[in-house]
Amino acid sequence: MIQPKSMTKIRVVTPQTKLPKVIETLHALKIMHLLDHKKTQILDIGKPLPNAEETAALILKTQTLCAAFEQNKKNSETKKNKQKKITDFHDVKQKIEEIAYAWNAIHEKKSSLVTLIAEKKEIVMQLKIIAALDIDTDAILPYKTLATYIGTVAAKDGFEKEIQHAAKESIVKTTTEKQKIFAAVFTAKKHSTKIEKILEKYKYKQYLFKNLSLYDGFSEQHAEKEELLLQLLEKDLLQIEAEAQKIKLQEGSYVHAAEKWLQKEVEKAEAPLRFGETKHACIIEGWVTKQEYQNLKKSLENAAEEKIHIEITEIRKTDKIPIVLDNILFVKPYEFFLNLYTLPNYKEMDPSFLMFFSFPFFFGLMLGDVGYGLVTLLLFAVLWWKMKKTRNLLTAMMFCAIVTIFFGFVFGEYFGFEHVSEETGKYLVEQYKLPLHQEIIHNGELVYSFPRIINRLHGEIEMFGNTLPAVLVIGGIIGFIHVNLGLFLGFINEIVFHGFKHAFFAKISWYVLELGVAVTVLSKINLIAIHWLYGFGVILFAAGMLFIGEGIQGIVEIPGILTNILSYLRLGAVGLSSVGLAVVINENLAMPFLEKGGLYIIIAVCILIVGHLINIALGILGPFLHSLRLHYVEFFSKFYKGGGIPFVAFGEEKESEN
């Protein structure tokens, strides 16, 4: 739990004839992290299994169907349990080809109908325009002596007069269809130049008609007939869409299941590209946890009928060992924060266990309200139920909400309320025996306060003649403890990586530095009978140790130790801002309306709901980010190097497949 699982590097040598069974076994076990082979003079890169190309082609066809069936994916997933388990490639191929043939046939019919319907709609509209203009379909044809203009114009006021003024024998007709003004102008070709200038003035745009030679006679009657035909075509389209929907519902679950199965088959078929090979043998290298090694060895020997060689190889310094974190159930959700940051190095401590204690503690200390804790706990629980892919984070946040409730009792805060009025308090004490106590607040008013250990908003501590908010002092003390814990863990890590001597100068020097600073400060304020120069001498000695252990970088970082500790004051400051905003919402915004009574109570309730929802949102975001910062920057920098690569077992489903 404190360190990642112990890993074993292995090499598997198998005959080419047994390779498919070995790959199948490795894929089913899901316990080996494969290493990619690099081509050498002795060992070439392996070739895909014979079915690789055919499988890859089939999965492309399946993915095309999946894209078409995507909108039915949820319905398909609900039917997974009814689907037979897929085991045979030829059955899958036959089934997918049948589905693809049926789907393509439906799709082609639908495409043809959609095109035909669009054409019919255009013809109907054109016939209606011709009918509205009261002209024949022959009028759209070109003439030798007659200039014909049919299209849209910007306005029709004065249009007809101008045309006829320019050429008295011209025929002009106008109509409005679909908020457009259509005009038809027929004139002798000798007047075309004058007419075109007028048309340009009215922003004339020619309308392109289709070949309507089949529609002689009354255009309106032809339009009605075409509309009836259009209705029949649209009914056919609805029927085809229903058939397509039926295929999606019936075959969607199989197609999505087949895609996942084929992805695994492709992964197995292309696995030899990661192996080394000779003419008769194949060499597989990778990592397995020590506790799974015997299981892997026995399974591979059975699969290859003992015609296989498995050996443990030496781990070199240059090897990048994959990381498998080993935490108990309650700590496991906090692995999320390491995946968000970086995994530990194979030899160093896994800090998930420490974050299990400190992250909720910091979050709860900053938010610290019983009401807010209950609301956030309910919120995270609902999200946990709905959002399966983020359950680790939400589980961690539920722990944070529980700690928030605990600190809410410590601070005696309930949605920002620390007390109730004298009348309300008497009633609650007498009727329900609640443990409220009388208190005179800053304005001299007598109130009944909720039980608490610390008054976060008004609690103060006297230090060196100064009065400081208690929560800020507590934050500083927590920072001192947390940072020094990080230094101690860094000392242990340095012993593992570089030996005791380097660890002593690199990490113990910080404790010596803190001692020197403490002696200097306490001497200056006359709390100890030691001259401050002794403390200053200790500081110089610590600086020398740091230079030996960490070089000039250690000297540069000396001021950082103080800023790191002071950074923990945010544990109190963020909490004060949260409770301060809650008090403003309660006493300055809502209370004046409550005191007026009547309908104003509704306004007060709305203010309380909206105000506290905003404060809760800020209360989740602020403590979350500040807690992360205190760990990643102030704490981890003292001991944590990271840089580990995740263990990815061959055959393990990818995130996107879940």
N, C-alpha and C positions, 0 to 999 in steps of 0.2 A: 504493500500500500504506500510506503514512503518512497519507494523507487519503482521505476518501470519493471515489467516482467523480464526475467532473464531470457536472453535469446541464444539460439544455437545456429551457427552457420553450417549448412550441409551441402553436399554434392551428391547427385543421383546420376548413376550411369546405367542406361537401359538399352537393350537391343531395339533397333528400329521397328522390329515386328511387334514389340510390346508397347511401343510408344502411345498408340491410341488409348489403350486401357489405363496406362499410367496417368495420362492427361485427364481422363475421365475420373479417375480416383482422386487426383489432386483437386480437381474442380469441385467434386462432391464434398470433400473434407473441409475445404475453405479454411485451411490453417497454415498455408505456406505463402510467404512473401517472396515472389520470384525476382531474381536479378537478371537484367538484360545482358546477354552475352555480346561481347565485342569481337568481331572477326579477327582471327590471328592466322599465321601461316599453317598452324597445326589444325586448328578448329574453325570450320566455316560456320556461318549462321544457318540454322535449320530451315527447312522448307515447310510451307503449310501442308496440312493434311489434304488428301485428295479431294475431299468434299468442300474445301474452303471456298472455291470460286462459285460453285453452285449455291452454296448457303448464302454467300454475300449477295448474289443476284436475287435470291428469293426474299432476303430481308429488305432489300430496296423496294420490292413490290409490296411487301407487307407494310412497310412504313408509309408508303403512298396511301394504302387503304386506311391506315391508322389516322393519317392527316385528314382524310375525308370523313372518318367516323369520329373525329375528335369531340364534336359537340355531344356525342352519345357516350362519352367515356365514363361518366358517372353511372349511367344506367348499366353500362357494360360491367363495371366493377362490382355492382350489386349482384350480378349473375355469375361471378367467378366460381363460387362454390358448386354451381350446377354444371360447370364445364368439366368434361372429362380431362384427365391429366394427359398432356401431350408427351409422347415418348418416341414416335417414329417420324423420321425426316420425310419419307415418301408420302406418308399420310398427310403431313402438314402441307407439302408441296401440292398435292392433288386438291386438298381442301381450299388452299389459298388461291389457286388458279381458278377453281370453280367460282369462288366468291368474286375474284377480280373480273372474270368473264361476265358474270351476272351484273356486277356493278357498272362495268364499262358499257354494257348494252343499255342499261337504264340511263346512264349519263349521256350517251350519244342521242338517245331518244329525247331526253330532256333538252339537250343543247339545240337539236333540230327544231323542236317545238318552240323554244324561247326565241330563236331566230325568226321562225315563221310568224309568231305572234307579234313580234316587233315590226315586221314588214306589214302585216295586216293592219296594225294600229296606225302606221304611217299612211297607208292607202286610205283608210277610213277618214283620217283627218284631212287628207288632200281632197277627197271627194266632198267632204263637208264644206271645205273652203270654196271649191268650184260651185257647189250648190248655193252657198251664201252669196257668192258674187253674181249668181244668175247667168252663168256662162256654160257652154258645152265643153266636154273634155277635149274636143278637137281644137278648142281655142288656145291650148297650150302648145300646139304644134307650130313649127316655123312656117312662115308664108313668104312668097317672093316679093309681093308689093306691099305687104302689111307689116308694120313693126308692132310687136307684142311685148308688153311689159307686165309681168305678174309677180308681185312680191310685197314686202312690208314697207310702210312709210312711218315717219315719226308722228305725223298729225294729218288729219283730213279736213280741218277747217280751211277753206279757201283753196284747197288742193284742186278740186274739180274745176273751179272757175279759172284758175291759172292755166290749166291744161287746155280747156276749151277756148280761152282767149288766144292762146298760142296757135291752136289748130281747131277751127270750129267743127270740122267733121269728125274729130276724135270722139271715141266712146270711153267713158270713165265710169268705173264701178268700184265701190268700197264696202268693206264689212269688217267687223271686229270678231276675232276668234282667239280664245285663250289670252286675252289682254294684249293682243297684237292687232295692229291695223293693217289689213290686207287691201291692196289696190290692184285693179286690172285696167290697163290703158291700151287701147287699140288705136293706131293712127297710121297714116300713110308714111312710107319710109322717107319721103322728102322732108317731113317735119321732125324726124328722129333727133336731129341735133338740138333743136329748141326744146323738145320734150325732155331729153336727157338732162339738160341744164336745170329744168324745173324739178325733175326727180332727184337730182343731186342735192338741191336746196332742201327737199323734204327727207333727206337721208334714206333714199330708196335702197333696199337690199333685195336682189332677185331671189325668188323662192324656187328651188330646184324640185320639179315634179318628176314622179316616176312615169313609166310608160303606162298610160291609162287607156290605151286603144281598145281594150276589152270591155270598157265600161261606156258604151255608146248610150245616148239617150239621157234619161233623168238621173243626174248624179246622186240626188237625195235617196232615191230608191236603191241604187247600187250601194250606197253607204249603209243603209239599213240591213241589206242582205249580208254585207261584209261584217257588220257588227254581230249578227246572229252566228255567222261562221266563227267569228272571234271568240264568242262565248263558249262554243263547243270546243275550240282549241284550248281555251283556258281550263275547261273541265278535264280535258285529257291531261293537261299539265299537272293539275291537282292530283289526278289518279297516279301519274308517274311519280310524283313527289311522295305520295303515300307508299308506293311500292319501294322507293328508295329508302324511306324511313323504316319500313318493315325489314329490309335487308340490314340496315344499321342496328336495329334492335335485336334481330335474331343472330347476327354474325359478329356484332361489335365485340362481345366478350371474347370470342374465339380469336379474332384478329389481334386484339391487344395481348392476349395470352401467348399467341404464336410469336408475336414480335419479341416478347421477353425471352421466350424459349430459344428463338433463333439467335438473339444476341449472345446468349450463353454458348450456343453451338458455334457461332463465329469466333467467339473468344477462345474456345477450345481448339477449333480448326487452325487458328492463326497463332496459337501458343508456341509452336516450334520456332517461330521467328525470333523468339526470345531465348532460345536454347543454342548451344553449340552442338555440332554434329560431325561425325566421321562417316565413312561409307556404310558402316554397319551398326554404329552406336550413336546415342544422343546423350548429351551431358546437360543436366539441369542443376542450377545453383540457386540458393535462396536462403531465407531465414524462417525459423520456426521457434516457438517458445519451448523452453526446456521441458515443460510439463507435457507438451503435445508431441515431442519427438518420437517416443516409443510407439504411440498410436499411429503416427505417420509411417514409420518404418515398417510396422507390421502390416498395415493396409496396403502399402506399395508392394511389399514382398508377395502378398496374396494375389494382388492384381496381376503381377508379372510372373506368377508361378515360380517364385524364387530365382528367376533369371534376371536379377537386378543387383547392383552394388550401391549401397548407401553408406556414406562416411561423413563424419564431423570434421570440418576443416578449421584451420587456425584463423582466429579473428585478427586482422591486421589493424594497425593504428589508423590507416587511411580509410578503413571501412566505415560507411555510413549505416549504422545499425538502426533499423526501424523500431519505432517506439510503440509498445502496447501498455497503456496505463492500467494499473491494477488497484482499483479502489472499491470499497464496500458500497452498498446500495445508496446510502445517504450522501456519500461524498461524490459519487459518480456524476451527478448533474453539474458539479463545479468544474468538471473537465472542459465544459463549454468555454470557459474563460481562457483556458490554456490554448484550445484550438483557435480561439479568436486572436490570441497573442502569438505564442510559439510553443511547441512541445518541448519538454525538457531534453537535455542531452542524456544519452544512455547511462552515463555514470553519475548524474546528479539527481538530487531529490525532486520528487514530484510534489509541487506545492498545492495540489488540489485539496489535500487534507487540511492545510492551514487556511485556505480560502473558505472552506466549509464553516470554520469558526469566525474568521475575521470579516468576510464580506457581509454576511447578514448582520453581524454586530454593528459594523459601520453604517450600513443602510438604515437599520432600525434606530440607531442612536440619532441619526440626522432627521428622520421622519417622525419617530416617537410620538404617535398619537393613536389612542385606542380606536377611535372612529375611522381614521384613515387606514389603519392596519386591517380592520375588518372589511372595509370596502375593497382594498387592494387584494386581500386574500380571496375574496369572492371573485374579483375580476380575473386574477391569475388562474383560479380554478376553472372558470368558464372557458378561458382561452386554452387551458391545458386540454380540456375535453374536445375543443373544436380544432385546434392546430397541432396535429400529431408531430409534425416535423420540428417543432420548437419546444417539445416537452421537457428537454433537459434544462433549458433556460427558465421555463415557467416553473418547473419544480424548485429550482434554486430561488426564484423570486417568491414562491410561496413560503419558503423558510424565512426569507427577508420580511415578509408581511407578518409572520408570527412573532418575530423579534421586535417588529414595530409595535405590535400590541403590547408586548412585555414592557418596552420602554415607555409606552403610553401610560401604563399603570405607574411606572417609576416617576414620571413627570406629572402625573395626574391631569392629563389632557384628553379631552373627548371632543373631537371636531373643533379644536381650538379653545373650547370652554374649560376654564380652570376652576370656576366656581358658579354658584347660582345665587339668586337674590335671597334676602333674609326670609321672606315669606315662603318661597319655594323650598328653601333649605329646611325650614321648620317642618313643613308638610312631609317632605321625604324622610326626615329623621323620625318623626312621630308615627307615620303610617307604615313605612317600609323598613324602618330601622337601618337605613343606610349609614355607613360610617363617615358622615360629613363632619367637618369641624369648623367652628366659628373663626373668622379672621377679618381683621380690618385692613382693607387694601389701601393703596397709595392716596386715593382721594378722600379717605376717612370713612368710607362706607362699610357697614358691617355686612359680610357675606358668609355663605357656607361653602367652603372649599372642598374639592374632591381629595381623597387620601393621596399622598405622594411622598416620595423620598427626597426629591430634588425639585425646586422651583426653577424650571429652565429659563423662564423669561426674566425673573427678578432675583434669582439666586446669585449671591456674590461671595467672593473669597478675598480676604485680606492677605496680600503678599508684598513683603518688602516695603510696607507703607503705602501700597497702592491697592485700590479696590478693583477687582477684575470679575467679569461674569464667570460663574462657576463652570459653565459648560465649555468655555474656552480653555480654562485651566485643565479640565478633564481631558479635552482634546490634545493639549500639549503633553500631558502625562502619557496618554495612550500612544502618541507619536514617538515619545522617547522609548517606550517599551517595544513598540513594533519595529522601529528602525534598528534598535540594538539586537532584537531577535534576528533580523535580517543579516546583521553583521556576524552573529554567532553561526548562522547557517552558512554564510559565506566562508567562515573559518573552516567549517567541516568540509565544504566543497573543495576549498583550496588544498586541504590535506590530501583529498582523494586525487586531485588533478596534478598538483605540483609538490606535494610533500609538506611536512610540518614547518620547516624553516620559512619557506615562502608564505605559508598561511599565517604564521606568527607576525611577520613584518607587514603583510598586506592587510590583515584584518584586526589583530589585537592592537595595532597601533592606533586605531580609531578609539578604542576604549581608553587608551593612555591619553589621547588628545582630549577626550571628554573629561577625564579626571583633571587634567591641567586647567581646562576652562573653568570647571567647577571650583577648584582651589583658588584660582585668580579672582573669580567673581565673589565668592564667599569672603575672601580676604578683604576685598575692596569695600564690602558693605559691613565689615567688622563682625561677621558671624563666626569666624574661626581665628585663632591667634597664630596665624602663619602669614609670613610676608608674601605679598602677591608675586614677588619675583620668583619664588619657588614654583608657583603655578605656571608662570611664564616659561620657566626653564623646562618644566614637564612638557609644555606645548611644543617647544623647540625640539625636545628629544623625540616626541611623537612624530613631528614633521620629518626628522631624520629617518625614523623607522619607515614612514610612508614612502620616502624617496627610495629606500632600499627595496621595499616590497613592490611598489607600483610605479616607480619612476616619477617623472615630472607631472604625469597625469594625477597622481595621488596628491601632490602639493596643490595643484590647481583646484582639486575637488574639496579642499579643506573647508571653505565657506559653505559648501553644499550640505554638509552634515547638519548645520544649524537650520538652513532653509528647509531641508527635508522634514525636520522635526516640527518646525513652525507651520509647515503645510498642513499638518493634522489639526490645526485650529479650525479648519473648515468643517470638521465634525460638529463643532459647536455653532459656528457662524451660519452654516446652511440650515441647521435646526432652528436657530433664532429667527432667520428670515421667514421660514415656513410658519412658525407659530405666530410671528408678528403679522403676517398677512392674514392668518386665520382670525386673529383678534380684530383686525381692521374690518374684515367681512362681518364678523359677529356684532361688534360694539358700535362701529362707526357707520356701517351701511345698513345692516338689517335691523338693529335694535330701535333706531328712531321710528321706523315704520311699524314695528311691533307695538311700541308704546302708544301709537295712535289708535290701534285696534281696527275693527271693522274690516273693510276690503283691503286696507293697508297690510293686513296680515298676509294676504296672498302675495303681495309684492315682496314682503320680507322673506317669505318662504322661497320664492323664485330667486331672490338675491343669494340666499343661503345655499341653495342647490347649485346654481351656476358658479358662484364664488368658490365654493369648496371643491367642485369638480375641477376648476382651473387649478386650484392649489394642490389637489391630489395629483393632477397631471404633472405639474412642476415638481411635486414631492416625489414622484417616481423617477423622473428624468434626472433631476439634480443629484440626489443621493446615489443613483446608479452610476452616473458618470464620475462623480467625485470618488466613490469607493473604488472604481476601476483605476482611476488615476493614482490613488494612494498605493495601490498594489503594484501596478505596472511601473510607476516612476520611482516612488519613494522606497518601496519594499523590495521589489524584484531586483532593482539595480544593485542591491547590497550582496546578492548571492546567486542570482539566477542568470544563466547564460543562454539557455534554450538552444534553438537550432535543430531540434530533433525532427526526423522525417516520420510521417505516420506509417504504421504497419498496414499494408493493403493486401489482404489475403486473395490468392488466385481463386476466382469463382464467387467472391463476395459481391453482392448486388451493390450497384452504385447508388448514390443518393437520389438521383433523378428517377430511379426505377422504383423507389419506395412508394 
